[in-house]
Amino acid sequence: MSDSTVEPGSAAVAADRNPAPEGRADRSALARIPNSAALVVFLILEIAFFSANSPYFLNWDNATNILTAISITGVLAAGATLLLVSGQFDLSVGSGVGFVGLLLVKLQPELGTAQAVLVAVAGGVAIGLLNGFLVNVLGINALITTLGSLAIFRGLTLAIGKGQNIAAGDFGWALARPFLDIPAPALVFLAVAAVFALFMGFTVYGREMYAIGANSNAARLVGIRVKRNLFLAFVISGLCMALAGLLNTSLIGSSSGTTGTGLELAAVTAVILGGTSLQGGTGGVLGTIVGLLIVGVLSNGLTLMNVDSSWQQVATGSLLILAVAFDRFRAKLLSARR
């Protein structure tokens, strides 16, 4: 048998004679690395760095402080993950939190706490209904719609509240520590994250949202009711606004026209940093939790090191840009591999 002949089944010999280009092999290997693995490594490095630079970082009290600090953003990020997986956005969540808080503090003296809470929750759901109607019934782009909603409800909050800081009455339940000395907002966030993880991973609706994000036309052709599912996702986002607004008002004890400013950026940063693709179809709540922890640990650690808050914003913005760049890089590698 000549040297040029390869016996059937001799895959190793064939591979040796036709090796894959080294660059392509390296790119394929990088594309196969789970995004969550890189995030966990980065989080561990963060914890190690701040533990070495601050004696107050690595203890139980500080850990609960971090969880409490990310709880409001985390509730919003859970709803944002559901939307982004389907290829949609909701940038109105920050102003929605402020509007919900305003409804609560303005109506509490007249209606009482229980009824004011119900009206405030209804206000958050109404924002979700409005966004869902404009996007799925009128067909307006989600980015434009929710940017408009952000401006509308921020303006309403400022106009109705007249720019004042209005104190909440007897509504301090978020200050309680009912389990293992963990503050109530942290427990609420963990419960919401668990519900969304199960909801997105183990229900027909959750799987359909991934299919919509991957290819909405194909999803429609196989019988998935795309518009109905997306409409419901915006309503769920409105519910997350309502819950986050109640948490925020209870923690701070008041609400003002600027309440919730920047929360939309914080939520989107955590979701994208957690590996949910801007193109839709991939991602999940567990990755979002890791993304939240990365941002929360960074902010907490820099605070303990007495770094100015303005530089903390620079660091958070840089993380968002790096996360989006990494997402695009991985998408190109996966496309090249196909």
N, C-alpha and C positions, 0 to 999 in steps of 0.2 A: 504494500500500500504506500502510495506516495505521500510526501510531507504535506501536500496541499489538501489531502483528503481528511475529512472529519467524520468520525463515526456518528450515526444517529444517536441522540441523547447525550452527546459529549458537550454539555452546555458550558462547562468550565473551560474546555479547549476553545470553544467559539468565542467566549468572553475574552480569553487571552489574546486571540487573534484580532478581535475587534473591540478593543477597550473603549469605554465611553470617554469622551473628552473630559479632562480633569475639571475644567471650569463648570461644565454642565453637571457633573456629579456633585460638586460642592454646592451648586445652587439648589439641586434637588434635595440634598440633605438639609439645607437651611430651611427650605420650604416645608419640610416634614416636621420641623421642630414645633411643638404646640406653642401658641402664643402665651398660654397660661404658664408654661414652664419658665419662660423668660421673665414674666411678671413676678412670679413667686421668688425667683432668684434675686430680682431687683428689690423686692420687699424685704427679704432677709438681709441684704446688704445695707439697706436703709436702717433697719433695726439695729444691726451690729454697729453701724457708724454712730448713730445717736446715743446708743448705750455707752459707747466708749467716750463720748464727748459731754454727756450730762449724767450726773448721778441720780437724777430724778426721773429719768425716762423709763427705765425698766422696772416698773412696779404696778401692782393691781389698780391702784387709784388712777394712775396715768393712763392705763389701758382702757378703763371705763370712761375716762375723759375723752379719749380718742373716739371711742364708739359713740358717745353722746354727740360729739362735734360733727360726725359724719351722718348722724341719724336722719336729719331733715333732708339733706342732699340725697341720702340713700333711698328714702321713700320715693322721692322724685325720680331717681335714677332707675328704680325698678320699672316704673311705667315707661320711662324713656327707652329702656332696653327692649321692651315689648314692641314699641313703635319702630325703633331703629332696625330691629331684626326684620321687620316687614318693609324696610326701605323708607320710612316716614320720620318726620321730626315734629317735636312740639317745643317751641322756644318761648311759649307763653307761661311756663310753669312758675317762673320767678314772680311775675306780676300777679299770677293766680294765687300764690301763697299770701301776698300782701292784701289782695282783695278779700280772700277768705277771712284773714285776721281782722280786717276792718269791719266786715259784716258782723263778726262775733262781738267785738268790743262796742260797736255802735248800738246793737240790738239787745245786748245783755241786760242793760238797766230797764228796758221796756218789756221785754218778753220773758226774761229769766234765762238762766244758763242753758237749760235743756233745749228750749225752743230756739234760742240763738244758735246753738251748735247745729241743729237740724237745718236752719236757714243757711248757715255758713257752708255746710256740706253741700246743700242744694246749689249754692253759688259756684262751688268748684265743679260740680257735675255739669252745670249750665255752660261753663266755659268749654268743657270737653264736648258737649253737644254742639255748641256753636262751631268749634273747630272741625268736628266730624262732618257737620252739614256742609260747611264751605268747601272742604276738601273732597268729600265723596259724593255729594249731591250736585254742587255747582261746579266741581272740577277745578277749583283753584289750587295752585301749587301749595303744598304743606308748609314749605319754608316761608313763602310770602304770607300765607294765612296766619301762621302763628306769630310771625313778626308783627303783623297788624294787631293781633289779639294782645300781644305783649304791650304795645303802645296804648291800646284802648283801655285795658284794665289798670295799667299803671296810672293813666290819666284820671280814670274814674276814682281810683283809690286816693289820689292827691286831691281831687276836687271835693269828694264827699267828706274826707277827713280834714280838709282845709290845711293840709301840711302839718297837722298837730300829732304829737305822740299821745295816744289815748290808752289809758291803763285798763287792763282787764280786771274784772271783779274776782270773785272766788273761783279761780280756774287754774290752780297750781298743781294739778294732778301729775304733770310731767316732771315735777321735782321729786316725786316719790322714788324709793329704791326697794321695790317689792321682792326682789330675788337676788341672792348672793351680792347684795349691796350694789347691784347694777341699776343705773337710772332707767326710769320707764321709757324714755325715748329710744334708748339702745335696744331694749327688749322689743319695742314696737317695730323698729327697723329690722331686727333679726327675724321676727315673725313674718313681716311683709316679704322679706327676701326669700324665706322658706316657701311661702305660698306661691310666689311668682316662679321660683325654681321648679316646683312641682307642676304648676299650671302650664308653664311653657314646655316642660320636658315630657309630661305624661298625659296630656289631653289632646284630643283631636284638634281643638282650636289652636293650641300651641304649635302643633306640627304644621297646621295650615298656614300659620303666620310665617314660619320659616320658608315654606314653599312659595308664598307670595313674595317674600323678599328675594328669593333666588331667581324667580321668573314669574311675574304676575300674569303674563299672557298665558303661559303654560298652566298655571294654577287655575285660571278661569276656564280653560279648555277641559280640564279634568273634573270640573263641577264645583270648585271651591267658590263660594260667594265672597269675592274679594272686597267689594265695597262695604258689605255688611260687617265683615271681619275688621276692616280698618276703622269703620265708624265706631265699633265697640271698643277698639284699642284707644281711640281718642277719649271716649267716655271714661275708660279705666284710668287714663292719664289725668283726667279731671278729678277722679276720686283720690288719686295720689296727691294732687294739689291740695284738696280739701284736708286730708289727713296731715300733710306736712304743714299746712297753715295752722291747724289746731295745735300741733306739737310746738311750732315756733312761738305762737302766742302764749301758750302755757309756760314755756321755758323762760321767755323774756318778761312775761307779765304785762305786755302792752303791744300795740301795733301802731305803725305810722305809714306815711306815704312812701317811704323808701324801704319798707320791709320786703325782704325777698329779692332785693336787687343783686344780680349776679348769680343767683342760684341756677338759672338755666345753663349758664356756661359751666358751672361746677358739675352739674348733672351730666351734661354731654361729655365733658372731659373724662369723668369716671367711666362712662359707658364705652367710649372709644378706646380709652386706655386699657379697659378690661378685655379688649379683643373683639368687640362687636363691630362688624365691618360697616363702613359708610354706604356700601353698595347693597347691604341687606343680605339675609340668608344665612348668616353665621353669627355666633356669639351666644351669650347667655348670662344669667344673673350671677352665677358663681364668679365668672370673670369680672363682672361689674363690681362685686364685693371686693375682689383683690385690687381693682383699680381705685376704689374708694379708700381702701386701707393705705395704698401707696400715697395718695394725696393727703389723707389725714395724718399719717405718720410724718410726712414731709413738713406739713404745716406745724404740727405739734413739736417736732424736734427743732425746727428753726426758731420757734417761739422760746423754747427752753434755752436755746443758745443765744437768745437776745438779738436775733436777726430782725431787722425792721420789716413790718408787714408789707410794705411796698415791694420788697425783694421776694417775699413769699408769693405775691401775685405773679412776679416775673418767672419764678420757678414753676408755678402751676401752669402758666401759659406755655412755657417751654415744654413741659411734659405733654400737653395737648398736641403741640406741633410734632413732637417726636413720635407720639402714638399714631397720628394720622400718616406720617411719613413711613413708619414701619408697616402700617396696614397696606399702603399702596405698594411698597416694596415686595411684601409677601404676595400680594395679588398678582404682580407681574411675574414673580417666580413660579407661582402655580400655573399661570397661563403658559409660560414657556415650557413647563414640564409636560403640559398636555400636548 
